[in-house]
Every structure is written in structure tokens, then in C-alpha cells.
Amino acid sequence: MDSLGFDVKNNALLQVLTENIIKSSEIEGQILDKHLVRSSIARRLGIDIGGETPVSRDIEGVVEMMLDATQNYSSNMTKERLIGWHAALFPTGFSGMYKINVGGYRTDELGPMQIVSGYTGNEKIHYEAPKAGLLEGEMNELINYINTEKETDFLIQAGIVHLLSLIHISEP
């Protein structure tokens, strides 16, 4: 990549990060405008793509979080960093029309966090998260695993962390 030159390297980085953000957001059911995501990344990386497009705060938050994760991957994970990512993803304190607890782990105030499908009255519970009282300890173990596990391949470790993160940071 270094032998191809600065512009080719920057354009490749811009394209990879843009696709990564677009696809990651699609998994969560959020469709982002590719040109706006690309513009936000380019601005933050100091890459001139010919004209700056105004970008919404939700796109800026996703880009900010993804750049921190990809550019600072060797930095230790902390509770504050995770909470910061959460705050970047939900800058208004809402997920759609639902108020969420940004800046802290979820509580059981509204009952247990569940993954549910089906119509009202005919719901199927696919997963129920551990009680909120266990979260601090579980998250500390997860953060410790992220920071100390060096033997496992990064891709496998990412999959393990993704599955373990089903305990979620926050809920509506």
C-alpha cells in the first residue's frame, strides 16, 4: 500500500471505513447515506474529496465511534470508552422515539432486557439478558478479556466479544 502512494492509500482507507460503517449500521437496521458517511470520514481524516457536505449528528457519532475503534484499536478498552461510544451513537439520548440511558449501564427498571419477536399477545422471547445487578461485574470481565487476551486470533476474539456483548450497555 505504501508503494502505491498517499492518495491511493487514503482513498482505500476512506472506502473501507465507509463500507464498514454502512454495513455495520445495516445490521442494526439503520440505513445511512453513503456520501454523507464518506464526507464525515474524509473531513475527520483530513482527506480532500472536493467540497464538504453537512452531516447529521447521528452519522458523525457513528463515524466518531468507528474511527476510534479502528484507529485506536491498540488502546485499552475501558468502561468510559464504551460509554463514550454509546453516547456518540445516541447523542440525543433517544433511540428512535424511545428515551435511553446514555452514559451508564442498563437498569431493570422496566423489567429484564429481552430480544422478542412476534405480535403483541403472541411474542416469543429469544433471549433474556442477565439481571442489571450483574452487569458491572460481567462488563468488567469482558473489558478484562478484551485487554488481556492475546493468544486468540483477532477475528475470533471479535466474534466472542460480539456474542458476549449481548448483555448490552443500555436499554430503552
Disulfide bonds with the S-S distance in Angstrom:
none
